Amino acid sequence: MNLRICRVVPLVAFGVLLAGGELRPALAVEDRTTATAPKKLAPEDLENLRGERGKIVTVEGTIVRSGESKSKTVRYLNFTNNYRDSCALVFFLSKGGDLFAMEKLHAWIGKKVRATGKVSEYGSNVQIEIEKWDQIQEIK
């Protein structure tokens, strides 16, 4: 029987093992190219958005309205005139305070945006929670 001594060279950090005289990919190296991006959905796709509750998703559409709750603790941007026809982007003042001034929200009306955030529901209304402005981008 021919026994071969294998030497493991510290190239594992580079994703390669030298074993028995040949280079082979290391099994424990994470493939960062397959990282999952947030699911992209239309703001009007309420059924699928509800199925993503608690998860991070991305929506794209044109903002048509902005507003504020009666308690003045939540502000929002809507993709449709009737808020029940699409998800809303919601801004909790307890998390962002003056960052979410109404003037800043009004500036988004008429712009096509891409927004990424966690899906939640308030009553039967689907919403995407926005905590920082970098979660929203204007797109052309």
N, CA, C and O of each residue as an XYZ file, in Angstrom:
560
protein
N       0.848     -1.175      0.000
C       0.000      0.000      0.000
C       0.886      1.228      0.000
O       1.842      1.311      0.772
N       0.572      2.183     -0.864
C       1.363      3.404     -1.009
C       0.711      4.520     -0.210
O      -0.351      5.011     -0.591
N       1.324      4.926      0.883
C       0.798      6.020      1.700
C       1.430      7.318      1.256
O       2.647      7.403      1.087
N       0.615      8.311      1.073
C       1.109      9.630      0.671
C       0.843     10.604      1.806
O      -0.274     10.688      2.316
N       1.847     11.319      2.187
C       1.691     12.308      3.246
C       1.201     13.593      2.606
O       1.811     14.112      1.672
N       0.091     14.097      3.124
C      -0.491     15.332      2.600
C      -0.125     16.479      3.522
O      -0.184     16.360      4.746
N       0.241     17.550      2.935
C       0.575     18.740      3.714
C      -0.426     19.840      3.370
O      -0.614     20.181      2.203
N      -1.058     20.385      4.395
C      -1.998     21.484      4.195
C      -1.225     22.772      4.399
O      -0.692     23.032      5.478
N      -1.173     23.566      3.354
C      -0.448     24.828      3.374
C      -1.430     25.927      3.740
O      -2.584     25.875      3.316
N      -1.002     26.933      4.522
C      -1.956     27.968      4.945
C      -2.407     28.889      3.822
O      -2.275     30.108      3.931
N      -2.929     28.330      2.764
C      -3.529     29.117      1.688
C      -5.049     29.104      1.800
O      -5.744     29.590      0.908
N      -5.559     28.555      2.879
C      -7.003     28.460      3.054
C      -7.650     29.845      3.011
O      -8.776     29.982      2.532
N      -6.964     30.856      3.496
C      -7.519     32.211      3.477
C      -7.784     32.679      2.057
O      -8.620     33.556      1.837
N      -7.072     32.097      1.085
C      -7.269     32.470     -0.311
C      -8.209     31.515     -1.025
O      -8.413     31.632     -2.233
N      -8.780     30.573     -0.292
C      -9.753     29.659     -0.881
C      -9.133     28.474     -1.584
O      -9.774     27.876     -2.448
N      -7.883     28.106     -1.238
C      -7.213     27.005     -1.916
C      -6.526     26.125     -0.880
O      -5.957     26.631      0.087
N      -6.574     24.814     -1.078
C      -5.831     23.866     -0.257
C      -4.809     23.171     -1.135
O      -5.104     22.818     -2.277
N      -3.614     22.975     -0.613
C      -2.608     22.180     -1.298
C      -2.589     20.839     -0.600
O      -2.107     20.737      0.528
N      -3.107     19.805     -1.250
C      -3.197     18.485     -0.636
C      -2.707     17.451     -1.625
O      -3.208     17.361     -2.746
N      -1.732     16.677     -1.206
C      -1.219     15.618     -2.074
C      -0.628     16.152     -3.360
O      -0.659     15.467     -4.382
N      -0.088     17.364     -3.333
C       0.577     17.914     -4.499
C      -0.338     18.607     -5.496
O       0.134     19.043     -6.546
N      -1.630     18.724     -5.205
C      -2.507     19.415     -6.148
C      -3.299     20.518     -5.447
O      -3.565     20.441     -4.248
N      -3.668     21.538     -6.210
C      -4.456     22.649     -5.676
C      -5.927     22.318     -5.834
O      -6.366     21.913     -6.910
N      -6.682     22.488     -4.773
C      -8.127     22.264     -4.814
C      -8.819     23.386     -4.067
O      -8.241     23.940     -3.132
N     -10.053     23.747     -4.452
C     -10.778     24.782     -3.704
C     -11.028     24.318     -2.277
O     -11.347     23.153     -2.039
N     -10.882     25.230     -1.343
C     -11.210     24.939      0.050
C     -12.719     24.886      0.202
O     -13.428     25.706     -0.382
N     -13.214     23.951      0.966
C     -14.658     23.785      1.109
C     -15.295     24.811      2.033
O     -16.490     25.084      1.928
N     -14.511     25.376      2.929
C     -15.091     26.253      3.942
C     -15.132     27.717      3.535
O     -15.512     28.564      4.343
N     -14.757     28.031      2.326
C     -14.731     29.425      1.898
C     -16.117     29.836      1.436
O     -16.731     29.151      0.617
N     -16.603     30.933      1.949
C     -17.944     31.433      1.615
C     -17.919     32.096      0.251
O     -17.008     32.868     -0.050
N     -18.912     31.803     -0.576
C     -19.046     32.435     -1.883
C     -19.875     33.692     -1.722
O     -21.095     33.611     -1.580
N     -19.242     34.848     -1.740
C     -19.929     36.114     -1.497
C     -20.725     36.584     -2.716
O     -21.528     37.510     -2.597
N     -20.524     35.981     -3.861
C     -21.251     36.407     -5.058
C     -22.699     35.947     -5.043
O     -23.509     36.443     -5.825
N     -23.039     35.011     -4.169
C     -24.406     34.511     -4.143
C     -25.223     35.100     -3.001
O     -26.286     34.575     -2.669
N     -24.745     36.178     -2.398
C     -25.503     36.820     -1.323
C     -26.875     37.233     -1.859
O     -26.979     37.741     -2.975
N     -27.904     37.021     -1.081
C     -29.250     37.297     -1.557
C     -29.604     38.764     -1.381
O     -29.448     39.337     -0.303
N     -30.078     39.346     -2.452
C     -30.545     40.737     -2.434
C     -32.000     40.719     -2.003
O     -32.680     39.704     -2.149
N     -32.483     41.840     -1.470
C     -33.908     41.886     -1.093
C     -34.799     41.602     -2.300
O     -34.477     41.987     -3.424
N     -35.913     40.931     -2.059
C     -36.872     40.622     -3.115
C     -37.458     41.924     -3.642
O     -37.789     42.818     -2.862
N     -37.589     42.037     -4.970
C     -38.182     43.228     -5.590
C     -39.639     42.948     -5.922
O     -39.968     41.959     -6.579
N     -40.506     43.842     -5.453
C     -41.939     43.708     -5.699
C     -42.523     45.055     -6.082
O     -41.962     46.102     -5.758
N     -43.647     45.021     -6.771
C     -44.366     46.250     -7.104
C     -45.125     46.710     -5.864
O     -45.601     45.872     -5.098
N     -45.251     48.017     -5.645
C     -45.981     48.515     -4.475
C     -47.441     48.063     -4.437
O     -48.041     48.000     -3.364
N     -48.015     47.747     -5.602
C     -49.414     47.316     -5.679
C     -49.581     45.809     -5.478
O     -50.709     45.320     -5.414
N     -48.480     45.068     -5.379
C     -48.522     43.612     -5.236
C     -48.731     43.243     -3.763
O     -47.861     42.647     -3.128
N     -49.884     43.603     -3.246
C     -50.158     43.472     -1.808
C     -50.135     42.029     -1.317
O     -49.672     41.762     -0.208
N     -50.628     41.101     -2.123
C     -50.653     39.696     -1.703
C     -49.230     39.181     -1.451
O     -48.957     38.579     -0.413
N     -48.341     39.420     -2.397
C     -46.964     38.958     -2.216
C     -46.225     39.750     -1.142
O     -45.387     39.191     -0.435
N     -46.520     41.034     -1.010
C     -45.899     41.821      0.059
C     -46.304     41.282      1.433
O     -45.472     41.200      2.337
N     -47.570     40.916      1.591
C     -48.008     40.333      2.872
C     -47.244     39.045      3.171
O     -46.935     38.755      4.327
N     -46.948     38.288      2.142
C     -46.182     37.050      2.312
C     -44.740     37.294      2.735
O     -44.061     36.368      3.180
N     -44.270     38.515      2.604
C     -42.896     38.875      2.981
C     -42.849     39.619      4.321
O     -41.815     40.189      4.669
N     -43.950     39.621      5.074
C     -44.009     40.335      6.357
C     -42.811     39.970      7.230
O     -42.485     38.795      7.401
N     -42.160     40.999      7.780
C     -40.992     40.798      8.632
C     -39.680     40.706      7.877
O     -38.607     40.672      8.479
N     -39.770     40.665      6.547
C     -38.570     40.553      5.715
C     -38.273     41.891      5.032
O     -39.126     42.775      4.960
N     -37.061     42.011      4.543
C     -36.636     43.205      3.810
C     -36.956     43.010      2.334
O     -36.586     41.994      1.745
N     -37.641     43.976      1.735
C     -37.978     43.947      0.311
C     -37.650     45.297     -0.313
O     -37.414     46.286      0.381
N     -37.643     45.306     -1.633
C     -37.461     46.539     -2.399
C     -38.692     46.748     -3.265
O     -39.173     45.815     -3.908
N     -39.199     47.972     -3.281
C     -40.314     48.336     -4.153
C     -39.893     49.530     -5.006
O     -39.068     50.346     -4.597
N     -40.478     49.610     -6.195
C     -40.218     50.738     -7.093
C     -41.530     51.288     -7.593
O     -42.430     50.536     -7.966
N     -41.639     52.615     -7.600
C     -42.839     53.252     -8.105
C     -42.750     54.754     -7.934
O     -41.766     55.280     -7.412
N     -43.791     55.438     -8.381
C     -43.846     56.899     -8.297
C     -44.671     57.318     -7.088
O     -45.780     56.825     -6.879
N     -44.127     58.222     -6.303
C     -44.809     58.724     -5.104
C     -45.869     59.735     -5.533
O     -45.580     60.661     -6.291
N     -47.107     59.552     -5.042
C     -48.189     60.467     -5.418
C     -48.729     61.273     -4.242
O     -49.367     62.305     -4.451
N     -48.486     60.823     -3.005
C     -49.007     61.536     -1.835
C     -48.051     61.403     -0.664
O     -47.259     60.465     -0.578
N     -48.151     62.372      0.232
C     -47.459     62.274      1.525
C     -48.449     62.672      2.594
O     -49.446     63.336      2.310
N     -48.181     62.272      3.816
C     -49.106     62.630      4.878
C     -48.582     62.253      6.244
O     -47.432     61.848      6.417
N     -49.476     62.404      7.209
C     -49.108     62.197      8.605
C     -50.298     61.587      9.337
O     -51.445     61.921      9.039
N     -50.039     60.703     10.284
C     -51.125     60.105     11.063
C     -51.800     61.155     11.939
O     -51.222     62.206     12.218
N     -53.019     60.865     12.367
C     -53.749     61.803     13.242
C     -52.993     62.060     14.538
O     -53.062     63.157     15.093
N     -52.272     61.051     15.023
C     -51.514     61.209     16.269
C     -50.190     61.946     16.053
O     -49.489     62.275     17.010
N     -49.857     62.201     14.781
C     -48.624     62.899     14.396
C     -47.361     62.161     14.825
O     -46.329     62.781     15.078
N     -47.448     60.821     14.906
C     -46.290     60.016     15.282
C     -45.707     59.243     14.100
O     -44.591     58.726     14.167
N     -46.489     59.175     13.011
C     -46.055     58.446     11.816
C     -46.316     59.316     10.596
O     -47.378     59.923     10.461
N     -45.331     59.365      9.715
C     -45.504     60.054      8.430
C     -45.377     59.007      7.333
O     -44.821     57.931      7.553
N     -45.895     59.328      6.152
C     -45.902     58.317      5.105
C     -45.816     58.929      3.716
O     -46.103     60.106      3.498
N     -45.406     58.070      2.787
C     -45.431     58.360      1.349
C     -46.245     57.246      0.701
O     -46.049     56.071      1.011
N     -47.161     57.614     -0.202
C     -48.012     56.639     -0.880
C     -47.707     56.585     -2.374
O     -47.365     57.591     -2.997
N     -47.839     55.386     -2.928
C     -47.637     55.165     -4.360
C     -48.937     55.312     -5.146
O     -48.903     55.405     -6.373
N     -50.084     55.333     -4.460
C     -51.392     55.473     -5.109
C     -52.225     56.474     -4.314
O     -51.983     56.692     -3.127
N     -53.203     57.078     -4.976
C     -54.073     58.032     -4.282
C     -54.880     57.368     -3.173
O     -55.083     57.953     -2.109
N     -55.341     56.142     -3.426
C     -56.036     55.384     -2.389
C     -54.999     54.509     -1.696
O     -54.487     53.565     -2.298
N     -54.686     54.805     -0.452
C     -53.618     54.114      0.261
C     -53.858     52.615      0.398
O     -52.917     51.871      0.671
N     -55.081     52.159      0.217
C     -55.378     50.721      0.314
C     -54.957     49.952     -0.936
O     -54.915     48.721     -0.913
N     -54.641     50.661     -2.035
C     -54.295     50.008     -3.298
C     -52.818     49.672     -3.428
O     -52.424     49.005     -4.385
N     -51.989     50.120     -2.485
C     -50.552     49.829     -2.552
C     -49.973     49.916     -1.143
O     -50.633     50.356     -0.202
N     -48.725     49.486     -1.030
C     -48.059     49.649      0.264
C     -47.700     51.122      0.454
O     -47.661     51.892     -0.506
N     -47.444     51.490      1.675
C     -47.004     52.852      1.995
C     -45.589     52.770      2.554
O     -45.217     51.778      3.182
N     -44.813     53.804      2.326
C     -43.528     53.941      2.996
C     -43.813     54.709      4.273
O     -44.329     55.825      4.221
N     -43.481     54.126      5.427
C     -43.804     54.762      6.699
C     -42.542     55.160      7.455
O     -41.526     54.465      7.439
N     -42.652     56.306      8.117
C     -41.547     56.909      8.856
C     -42.013     57.131     10.286
O     -42.883     57.969     10.524
N     -41.459     56.405     11.230
C     -41.837     56.555     12.632
C     -41.006     57.679     13.243
O     -39.777     57.609     13.281
N     -41.688     58.704     13.715
C     -40.977     59.852     14.284
C     -40.173     59.458     15.516
O     -39.181     60.113     15.839
N     -40.580     58.409     16.202
C     -39.827     57.955     17.371
C     -38.445     57.427     16.977
O     -37.541     57.369     17.811
N     -38.283     57.046     15.718
C     -36.991     56.533     15.241
C     -36.185     57.571     14.488
O     -34.957     57.491     14.459
N     -36.854     58.556     13.870
C     -36.131     59.508     13.041
C     -36.336     60.960     13.383
O     -35.568     61.817     12.948
N     -37.358     61.249     14.156
C     -37.617     62.618     14.589
C     -37.647     63.626     13.452
O     -38.337     63.442     12.449
N     -36.879     64.701     13.634
C     -36.867     65.805     12.670
C     -36.293     65.430     11.304
O     -36.454     66.178     10.339
N     -35.630     64.284     11.218
C     -35.120     63.849      9.913
C     -36.262     63.699      8.915
O     -36.078     63.898      7.714
N     -37.437     63.349      9.420
C     -38.584     63.071      8.559
C     -39.575     64.230      8.550
O     -40.780     64.021      8.689
N     -39.073     65.438      8.390
C     -39.922     66.629      8.328
C     -40.860     66.521      7.128
O     -40.491     65.969      6.091
N     -42.069     67.048      7.275
C     -43.056     66.987      6.192
C     -42.531     67.612      4.908
O     -42.832     67.124      3.819
N     -41.753     68.682      5.016
C     -41.196     69.326      3.813
C     -40.319     68.349      3.024
O     -40.331     68.352      1.793
N     -39.559     67.517      3.739
C     -38.703     66.525      3.071
C     -39.544     65.454      2.396
O     -39.210     65.002      1.300
N     -40.634     65.045      3.041
C     -41.505     64.051      2.431
C     -42.211     64.607      1.204
O     -42.320     63.919      0.189
N     -42.693     65.843      1.284
C     -43.371     66.476      0.141
C     -42.458     66.530     -1.085
O     -42.938     66.452     -2.216
N     -41.163     66.660     -0.873
C     -40.209     66.765     -1.987
C     -40.164     65.493     -2.838
O     -39.702     65.541     -3.978
N     -40.633     64.358     -2.309
C     -40.622     63.093     -3.054
C     -41.833     62.945     -3.983
O     -41.817     62.079     -4.859
N     -42.866     63.752     -3.822
C     -44.073     63.610     -4.636
C     -43.726     63.837     -6.107
O     -43.061     64.809     -6.467
N     -44.201     62.903     -6.949
C     -43.950     62.975     -8.384
C     -42.658     62.306     -8.821
O     -42.381     62.232    -10.018
N     -41.868     61.823     -7.887
C     -40.593     61.182     -8.236
C     -40.733     59.666     -8.233
O     -41.429     59.087     -7.398
N     -40.054     59.041     -9.189
C     -39.989     57.585     -9.216
C     -38.870     57.181     -8.270
O     -37.756     57.699     -8.354
N     -39.177     56.238     -7.357
C     -38.222     55.869     -6.322
C     -38.052     54.355     -6.224
O     -38.902     53.574     -6.652
N     -36.925     53.984     -5.646
C     -36.665     52.602     -5.230
C     -36.480     52.674     -3.716
O     -35.615     53.400     -3.226
N     -37.292     51.919     -2.976
C     -37.231     51.943     -1.514
C     -37.051     50.520     -0.996
O     -37.673     49.579     -1.491
N     -36.195     50.381      0.003
C     -35.915     49.080      0.599
C     -36.141     49.179      2.103
O     -35.606     50.069      2.763
N     -36.934     48.262      2.638
C     -37.203     48.252      4.068
C     -37.981     47.019      4.474
O     -38.313     46.169      3.648
N     -38.265     46.938      5.767
C     -38.973     45.787      6.322
C     -40.477     45.939      6.113
O     -41.051     47.005      6.337
N     -41.095     44.851      5.682
C     -42.540     44.822      5.451
C     -43.257     44.599      6.781
O     -42.893     43.714      7.555
N     -44.275     45.408      7.031
C     -45.136     45.220      8.197
C     -46.558     45.580      7.791
O     -46.800     46.033      6.673
N     -47.484     45.375      8.702
C     -48.876     45.739      8.448
C     -49.409     46.554      9.603
O     -49.055     46.332     10.761
N     -50.252     47.486      9.274
C     -50.985     48.252     10.278
C     -52.451     48.054      9.939
O     -52.940     48.582      8.940
N     -53.151     47.294     10.770
C     -54.507     46.893     10.413
C     -54.413     46.000      9.189
O     -53.725     44.980      9.213
N     -55.097     46.374      8.126
C     -55.013     45.596      6.881
C     -54.131     46.286      5.840
O     -54.089     45.867      4.683
N     -53.429     47.340      6.251
C     -52.592     48.096      5.318
C     -51.142     47.633      5.370
O     -50.544     47.523      6.440
N     -50.593     47.366      4.191
C     -49.202     46.930      4.076
C     -48.309     48.160      4.053
O     -48.622     49.158      3.404
N     -47.198     48.076      4.767
C     -46.274     49.209      4.796
C     -44.828     48.723      4.772
O     -44.517     47.602      5.174
N     -43.959     49.604      4.289
C     -42.517     49.380      4.294
C     -41.937     50.395      5.261
O     -42.125     51.600      5.091
N     -41.233     49.914      6.271
C     -40.686     50.800      7.295
C     -39.374     51.419      6.825
O     -38.454     50.719      6.403
N     -39.308     52.746      6.908
C     -38.114     53.496      6.521
C     -37.543     54.144      7.782
O     -38.228     54.904      8.465
N     -36.290     53.835      8.078
C     -35.641     54.384      9.268
C     -34.566     55.407      8.937
O     -34.206     56.236      9.773
N     -34.049     55.342      7.696
C     -32.994     56.270      7.262
C     -33.254     56.661      5.819
O     -33.802     55.877      5.044
N     -32.862     57.872      5.462
C     -33.104     58.357      4.105
C     -32.384     57.533      3.046
O     -32.836     57.491      1.902
N     -31.278     56.877      3.390
C     -30.566     56.123      2.356
C     -31.314     54.856      1.930
O     -30.842     54.128      1.057
N     -32.476     54.586      2.536
C     -33.303     53.465      2.101
C     -34.145     53.821      0.878
O     -34.772     52.948      0.277
N     -34.158     55.108      0.509
C     -34.937     55.575     -0.650
C     -33.988     56.236     -1.634
O     -33.143     57.047     -1.252
N     -34.136     55.881     -2.910
C     -33.343     56.496     -3.976
C     -34.276     56.917     -5.099
O     -35.233     56.216     -5.426
N     -33.987     58.063     -5.678
C     -34.718     58.455     -6.868
C     -34.132     57.694     -8.040
O     -32.912     57.576     -8.154
N     -34.989     57.173     -8.918
C     -34.534     56.463    -10.112
C     -35.126     57.120    -11.343
O     -36.174     57.761    -11.269
N     -34.476     56.966    -12.439
C     -34.930     57.567    -13.707
C     -35.618     56.552    -14.565
O     -36.065     56.875    -15.666
